[in-house]
Amino acid sequence: MKRSFLVWALFLGAWVGQPAISHGLAPSPVGTWEVSILGFDTGTSIMTFSNDFTVTGCGIMRHQFGFFTLAGNWSLDAHGGVIVSYLLSTNGVGSGGASFTARLLHSGRFRGSGHDDNGKLLHFKGEQPSNLPDLTGSWTAVVKRRGKTLLETYDITASTNFPAVFDVTGNGSSETAGSYTLTGTIIATPNNKLNASIDRTFGAETQHSSLAGRVKHKDSDMRLKGRDDTNVHLSIKAVNGS
């Protein structure tokens, strides 16, 4: 597990190799940022700002059920603020967008505010991802849903498409629904916070869930809480057995 994390760290280092701010030059957001989104909805996004003034990325929000990708553009205003506008696609379907203006800080971070396309206020806190928890491995989990207990196993691997993102596949069983399969995505932050999107397929029916939580005890203990798209709350306690 340590060896796989070293390879992942080298990949991530190459991804975010360009500094966000160069002293003596105009401020630039070029590089990859991990962005905490706060406001009427909360979540985490990975945004990559390119030299051609485009922005791409991905993320998970608490009030949406699925992993989203984003694409848009950025520019600088007369005061050095970064103006960002992007559209979202969740589970392959267009799901709106947002725009915000951010101020770059010499600490290697940015702070911004804006709105989604429905006019709801959002705040953005960006930092370059580093010292991320390593979630790779085989996990066993106990899930509580409507007073029932689900037993699940996860195989978690680092995404080859996005930094700070982990792909989840697995299986579960319950007394009422029997066995089922699951897939999902987890985004990790340097302070060990997690946002997760997990889909459970029971026969022909798929339930989508959105959760948030933390990993602790040297990346071996994961706790998540959230709800699924039937508005039922659920909690997960998982242990890494790798």
Backbone hydrogen bonds, N-H to C=O, Kabsch-Sander energy under -0.5 kcal/mol:
donor,donor_aa,acceptor,acceptor_aa,energy
5,F,1,M,-1.9
6,L,2,K,-1.8
7,V,3,R,-2.0
8,W,4,S,-2.1
9,A,5,F,-2.6
10,L,6,L,-2.2
11,F,7,V,-2.1
12,L,8,W,-2.4
13,G,9,A,-2.4
14,A,10,L,-1.9
15,W,11,F,-1.8
16,V,12,L,-1.9
17,G,14,A,-1.1
23,H,21,I,-0.5
25,L,22,S,-1.9
28,S,20,A,-1.1
31,G,49,F,-2.0
33,W,47,M,-3.0
34,E,127,E,-3.7
35,V,33,W,-0.6
35,V,45,S,-3.7
36,S,34,E,-0.5
36,S,125,K,-3.0
37,I,43,G,-2.7
38,L,36,S,-0.5
38,L,123,H,-2.6
40,F,121,L,-1.5
43,G,37,I,-1.9
44,T,60,I,-1.9
45,S,35,V,-2.7
46,I,58,C,-2.7
47,M,33,W,-2.4
47,M,45,S,-0.6
48,T,56,T,-3.4
49,F,31,G,-2.8
49,F,47,M,-0.6
50,S,48,T,-0.5
50,S,54,T,-2.7
53,F,50,S,-1.6
55,V,72,G,-1.8
56,T,48,T,-2.0
57,G,70,L,-1.6
58,C,46,I,-1.8
59,G,68,F,-2.0
60,I,44,T,-2.2
62,R,42,T,-3.2
64,Q,61,M,-0.9
66,G,64,Q,-0.8
68,F,59,G,-2.6
69,T,89,S,-2.3
70,L,57,G,-2.0
71,A,87,L,-1.8
72,G,55,V,-2.4
73,N,85,S,-2.4
74,W,53,F,-1.8
75,S,83,I,-1.8
77,D,81,G,-2.4
80,G,77,D,-1.8
82,V,102,A,-3.0
83,I,75,S,-3.0
83,I,81,G,-0.6
84,V,82,V,-0.6
84,V,100,F,-3.1
85,S,73,N,-2.3
86,Y,98,A,-2.6
87,L,71,A,-2.6
88,L,96,G,-3.4
89,S,69,T,-2.3
90,T,93,V,-2.8
91,N,67,F,-1.8
91,N,89,S,-0.5
93,V,90,T,-1.8
95,S,88,L,-2.2
98,A,86,Y,-2.0
99,S,115,H,-2.3
100,F,84,V,-2.3
101,T,113,S,-2.1
102,A,82,V,-2.7
103,R,111,R,-3.0
104,L,102,A,-0.5
105,L,109,R,-3.3
108,G,105,L,-1.6
109,R,105,L,-0.6
110,F,126,G,-2.0
111,R,103,R,-1.7
112,G,124,F,-2.6
113,S,101,T,-1.6
114,G,122,L,-2.5
115,H,99,S,-2.0
116,D,120,K,-1.9
117,D,97,G,-1.7
119,G,116,D,-2.0
122,L,114,G,-2.5
123,H,38,L,-3.0
124,F,112,G,-2.9
125,K,36,S,-2.3
126,G,110,F,-2.4
127,E,34,E,-2.0
128,Q,108,G,-0.8
135,L,133,P,-0.7
137,G,156,I,-2.2
139,W,137,G,-0.5
139,W,154,Y,-2.8
140,T,239,V,-2.3
141,A,152,E,-3.1
142,V,237,K,-2.4
143,V,141,A,-0.5
143,V,150,L,-3.2
144,K,235,S,-2.4
145,R,143,V,-0.5
145,R,148,K,-2.4
146,R,233,H,-0.8
148,K,145,R,-2.2
150,L,143,V,-3.2
150,L,148,K,-0.5
151,L,173,S,-2.3
152,E,141,A,-2.4
152,E,150,L,-0.5
153,T,171,N,-2.6
154,Y,139,W,-2.4
155,D,169,T,-3.2
156,I,137,G,-2.7
156,I,154,Y,-0.6
157,T,167,D,-2.1
159,S,165,V,-2.9
165,V,162,F,-1.0
166,F,186,I,-2.9
167,D,157,T,-2.9
168,V,184,G,-2.7
169,T,155,D,-1.6
170,G,182,L,-1.8
171,N,153,T,-1.4
172,G,180,Y,-2.4
173,S,151,L,-1.8
174,S,178,G,-1.4
178,G,174,S,-1.4
180,Y,172,G,-2.2
181,T,201,T,-1.4
182,L,170,G,-1.9
183,T,199,D,-2.0
184,G,168,V,-2.2
185,T,197,S,-2.4
186,I,166,F,-2.6
187,I,195,N,-2.9
188,A,164,A,-2.3
189,T,193,K,-1.8
192,N,189,T,-2.0
194,L,213,G,-2.6
195,N,187,I,-1.9
196,A,211,L,-2.7
197,S,185,T,-2.6
198,I,209,S,-1.6
199,D,183,T,-3.4
200,R,207,Q,-2.7
201,T,181,T,-2.7
202,F,200,R,-0.6
202,F,205,E,-3.2
203,G,201,T,-0.8
205,E,202,F,-2.2
207,Q,200,R,-3.0
209,S,198,I,-1.8
210,S,227,R,-2.4
211,L,196,A,-2.7
212,A,225,K,-2.4
213,G,194,L,-2.0
214,R,223,R,-1.8
215,V,192,N,-1.9
216,K,221,D,-2.9
220,S,216,K,-1.3
220,S,217,H,-0.8
221,D,216,K,-1.8
222,M,238,A,-2.7
223,R,214,R,-2.6
224,L,236,I,-2.1
225,K,212,A,-2.5
226,G,234,L,-2.2
227,R,210,S,-1.7
228,D,232,V,-2.1
229,D,208,H,-2.1
231,N,228,D,-2.0
234,L,226,G,-2.3
235,S,144,K,-1.7
236,I,224,L,-3.0
237,K,142,V,-2.0
238,A,222,M,-3.0
239,V,140,T,-2.6
240,N,220,S,-2.2
241,G,138,S,-2.9
241,G,239,V,-0.6
242,S,138,S,-0.5
